[in-house]
Amino acid sequence: MIQASINKVRSGSDRIFVIMGVVGIFISLSPQISGVTLARQKNSSPKETVISPAPGSIVGSVRMVGPYKKLEPLPVFKNKEFCGSSVPDESLLVNVDGGIENAVVILHGASNHFEKSSRKIVLDNKACRFAPHVQVARLGSEVVLRNSDPILHDVHARLNSNTLFNVGLPTWRQVKRRLTKAGIVKIECEVLHTWMSAFIVVTSSPYFAVTGADGRFSIAGVPVGDYELEVWHERLGRQSKTVTILEGLRSEVNFDFP
């Protein structure tokens, strides 16, 4: 009976020690648990989102100011049975309102946040002319050379006085070349098609345009900032102006050539 009482007391003490041990463990871990809880609460707070200013755009025109006489057609010396006796001179095209076609407009100084243009262009031979007569391409772009005429053509591309490529193009042939140097690339056909010429303006800028028949151009998605806007024309030369792009707004810039 006495032994039973001792066992009863001992078992009660064991329970007390177990309970005290659990409480002690909880107390010792409570700072860590609190830290984890605080960390979770801190991490669960919403993150700050940095919103970039909405890009702007540029529109404008390139115009001829003063008297202008339309250029005479260029004489044809070879393959007249297909090409005819002459072809239009596309080196200076001006509409009735003075709008200049085929002027290249490039924005300098804007960073390339995303790809703005295709990295492939096409230069075709159509009706004994290069088509298009003027185009602009990103540095590193691929140019596809084609011949839609039933006669032999040649594509000789020069940057300044240096030959970039010189490719003979029968009507069935198609050739690809990479534009690895920036600058104004002049194209000529050297199988006695002396009237044929074209230009590819190669630039590292992702923001550019070529004026249409009305002399107008448009460049979209331009980041906010101050930049230099340059225009180039094969006969008229270059001009440049400073342009400020404001958030979500359109800036208008016009160029006049005498």
C-alpha positions as CSV (number, residue, x, y, z in Angstrom):
1,M,0.0,0.0,0.0
2,I,2.8,2.3,0.9
3,Q,4.6,1.3,-2.4
4,A,1.5,2.1,-4.4
5,S,1.3,5.6,-2.8
6,I,5.0,6.2,-3.7
7,N,4.4,5.1,-7.3
8,K,1.3,7.4,-7.5
9,V,3.3,10.3,-6.3
10,R,6.2,9.5,-8.6
11,S,4.0,9.2,-11.6
12,G,2.4,12.5,-10.8
13,S,5.9,14.1,-10.5
14,D,6.8,12.7,-13.9
15,R,3.8,14.3,-15.4
16,I,4.7,17.6,-13.9
17,F,8.3,17.3,-15.2
18,V,7.1,16.5,-18.7
19,I,4.7,19.4,-18.7
20,M,7.4,21.7,-17.4
21,G,9.8,20.4,-20.1
22,V,7.3,21.1,-22.9
23,V,6.7,24.6,-21.6
24,G,10.4,25.2,-21.4
25,I,11.0,24.0,-25.0
26,F,8.1,26.3,-26.2
27,I,9.6,29.3,-24.3
28,S,13.1,28.6,-25.7
29,L,11.8,28.4,-29.3
30,S,9.3,31.3,-29.0
31,P,11.9,34.0,-30.1
32,Q,12.7,31.9,-33.2
33,I,9.0,31.3,-33.9
34,S,8.3,35.0,-33.5
35,G,11.2,35.8,-35.8
36,V,9.9,33.5,-38.5
37,T,6.4,35.0,-38.1
38,L,7.8,38.5,-38.4
39,A,9.9,37.5,-41.4
40,R,6.9,36.0,-43.1
41,Q,4.9,39.2,-42.4
42,K,7.7,41.3,-43.7
43,N,8.1,39.2,-46.9
44,S,4.4,39.1,-47.4
45,S,4.3,42.9,-47.7
46,P,3.6,44.1,-51.3
47,K,6.7,44.9,-53.4
48,E,7.2,48.4,-54.8
49,T,6.7,48.4,-58.6
50,V,8.8,50.8,-60.7
51,I,6.8,52.1,-63.6
52,S,8.7,53.5,-66.5
53,P,7.3,56.6,-68.2
54,A,5.1,55.9,-71.2
55,P,7.1,56.3,-74.4
56,G,6.3,59.1,-76.9
57,S,6.4,59.3,-80.6
58,I,7.8,61.5,-83.4
59,V,6.0,62.6,-86.5
60,G,7.0,65.1,-89.2
61,S,7.8,65.9,-92.8
62,V,10.7,66.5,-95.1
63,R,10.0,69.1,-97.7
64,M,11.5,71.0,-100.6
65,V,11.3,74.7,-100.3
66,G,11.5,76.9,-103.4
67,P,11.4,76.1,-107.2
68,Y,11.8,72.5,-108.2
69,K,12.0,70.9,-111.7
70,K,11.2,67.3,-112.0
71,L,14.2,65.2,-113.1
72,E,14.4,63.7,-116.6
73,P,14.2,59.9,-117.0
74,L,17.4,58.0,-117.1
75,P,18.4,56.5,-120.5
76,V,18.7,52.7,-120.9
77,F,21.7,51.3,-122.8
78,K,21.1,47.6,-122.5
79,N,18.2,45.1,-122.7
80,K,16.0,47.7,-124.2
81,E,13.6,45.0,-125.5
82,F,12.7,44.4,-121.8
83,C,13.6,47.6,-119.9
84,G,12.5,50.1,-122.5
85,S,14.4,53.2,-123.6
86,S,14.3,54.9,-120.2
87,V,13.4,54.5,-116.6
88,P,12.3,57.1,-114.0
89,D,15.0,58.9,-112.0
90,E,14.3,58.1,-108.4
91,S,17.1,60.1,-106.9
92,L,14.8,63.0,-106.1
93,L,11.1,62.5,-105.9
94,V,9.0,65.5,-104.8
95,N,5.2,65.7,-104.8
96,V,3.1,68.8,-105.6
97,D,3.2,70.0,-102.0
98,G,7.0,69.7,-101.8
99,G,7.1,66.5,-99.8
100,I,10.3,64.6,-100.5
101,E,10.2,60.8,-100.8
102,N,12.9,58.4,-99.7
103,A,14.5,60.6,-97.1
104,V,15.9,58.5,-94.2
105,V,15.2,59.8,-90.6
106,I,17.2,58.3,-87.7
107,L,17.0,59.1,-84.0
108,H,20.3,59.0,-82.3
109,G,21.0,58.5,-78.6
110,A,18.0,56.4,-77.6
111,S,18.7,53.1,-75.9
112,N,17.2,49.9,-77.3
113,H,14.8,48.6,-74.7
114,F,13.4,46.0,-77.1
115,E,13.7,45.0,-80.7
116,K,12.2,47.7,-82.8
117,S,12.5,46.3,-86.3
118,S,12.8,43.1,-88.4
119,R,16.3,41.9,-88.8
120,K,15.7,41.0,-92.4
121,I,15.2,43.2,-95.5
122,V,14.7,42.5,-99.2
123,L,16.3,44.1,-102.2
124,D,14.7,43.1,-105.4
125,N,15.3,43.8,-109.1
126,K,12.0,44.8,-110.8
127,A,11.5,46.4,-114.2
128,C,15.2,47.2,-114.5
129,R,15.3,49.0,-111.2
130,F,16.2,48.2,-107.6
131,A,13.2,47.9,-105.3
132,P,13.0,49.7,-102.9
133,H,15.3,52.5,-104.1
134,V,16.1,53.5,-100.5
135,Q,15.7,51.6,-97.2
136,V,17.1,51.6,-93.7
137,A,18.2,48.5,-91.7
138,R,19.6,47.7,-88.3
139,L,23.2,46.8,-88.0
140,G,23.6,43.1,-88.2
141,S,20.4,42.7,-90.4
142,E,20.2,40.2,-93.2
143,V,19.5,41.4,-96.7
144,V,17.8,39.0,-99.2
145,L,18.9,39.8,-102.8
146,R,16.3,38.8,-105.4
147,N,15.8,39.2,-109.2
148,S,12.3,39.3,-110.4
149,D,13.3,40.3,-114.0
150,P,13.9,37.7,-116.7
151,I,17.4,39.1,-117.4
152,L,20.7,39.0,-115.6
153,H,21.4,41.6,-112.9
154,D,24.3,42.2,-110.5
155,V,24.3,43.6,-107.0
156,H,27.5,45.5,-106.1
157,A,27.3,47.0,-102.6
158,R,29.9,49.6,-101.5
159,L,30.4,51.4,-98.2
160,N,32.4,54.4,-99.2
161,S,35.0,52.9,-101.7
162,N,35.0,49.5,-100.1
163,T,33.1,46.6,-101.6
164,L,30.9,44.8,-99.1
165,F,29.6,42.2,-101.6
166,N,29.2,41.7,-105.4
167,V,26.7,39.1,-106.4
168,G,25.5,38.1,-109.9
169,L,21.8,37.4,-109.9
170,P,20.2,35.3,-112.7
171,T,16.4,35.3,-112.4
172,W,16.4,32.0,-110.5
173,R,19.0,32.9,-107.9
174,Q,18.4,34.3,-104.4
175,V,21.3,35.3,-102.1
176,K,21.5,36.4,-98.4
177,R,24.1,38.7,-97.1
178,R,24.7,40.1,-93.5
179,L,25.0,43.9,-93.0
180,T,27.9,44.1,-90.5
181,K,29.0,47.7,-90.9
182,A,27.1,50.9,-90.3
183,G,26.9,53.6,-92.9
184,I,25.4,54.5,-96.2
185,V,25.7,51.5,-98.6
186,K,25.4,52.3,-102.3
187,I,24.1,49.6,-104.6
188,E,24.8,49.4,-108.3
189,C,24.2,46.9,-111.2
190,E,27.4,46.4,-113.1
191,V,26.3,44.3,-116.1
192,L,26.0,47.6,-118.1
193,H,22.8,48.6,-116.3
194,T,24.4,52.0,-115.5
195,W,21.1,53.7,-114.6
196,M,20.4,51.3,-111.7
197,S,21.2,52.4,-108.2
198,A,19.9,52.0,-104.6
199,F,20.8,52.8,-101.0
200,I,20.7,50.9,-97.8
201,V,21.3,53.0,-94.7
202,V,22.7,50.7,-92.0
203,T,22.4,52.1,-88.4
204,S,22.8,50.9,-84.8
205,S,19.7,52.9,-83.8
206,P,16.5,51.1,-83.3
207,Y,14.4,54.2,-84.2
208,F,14.2,55.2,-87.8
209,A,11.9,55.8,-90.8
210,V,11.8,56.5,-94.5
211,T,9.5,59.2,-95.8
212,G,6.7,58.2,-98.1
213,A,5.5,59.8,-101.3
214,D,4.0,62.6,-99.2
215,G,7.3,63.3,-97.5
216,R,6.0,62.4,-94.0
217,F,7.4,60.0,-91.5
218,S,6.5,58.5,-88.1
219,I,8.6,56.9,-85.3
220,A,6.8,55.3,-82.4
221,G,7.7,53.9,-79.0
222,V,10.5,56.4,-78.2
223,P,11.7,56.6,-74.6
224,V,11.4,59.9,-72.7
225,G,14.5,62.1,-73.2
226,D,16.4,64.5,-75.4
227,Y,17.8,63.2,-78.7
228,E,19.3,64.2,-82.0
229,L,17.0,63.5,-85.0
230,E,18.9,63.3,-88.3
231,V,17.6,63.2,-91.9
232,W,19.6,62.1,-94.9
233,H,18.8,62.3,-98.6
234,E,21.1,61.0,-101.4
235,R,21.0,64.3,-103.3
236,L,20.2,66.9,-100.6
237,G,22.6,65.8,-97.9
238,R,21.9,65.9,-94.1
239,Q,20.2,67.9,-91.5
240,S,19.7,67.4,-87.8
241,K,17.6,68.8,-85.0
242,T,17.3,68.3,-81.2
243,V,14.0,66.7,-80.2
244,T,12.5,66.3,-76.7
245,I,10.3,63.3,-76.1
246,L,7.7,63.7,-73.3
247,E,5.8,61.0,-71.6
248,G,3.0,59.6,-73.8
249,L,3.1,62.7,-76.1
250,R,3.8,63.2,-79.8
251,S,6.5,65.5,-80.9
252,E,6.5,67.0,-84.4
253,V,9.7,67.8,-86.3
254,N,9.9,69.1,-89.8
255,F,12.8,69.5,-92.1
256,D,13.1,71.9,-95.1
257,F,15.6,71.6,-97.9
258,P,16.2,74.5,-100.3
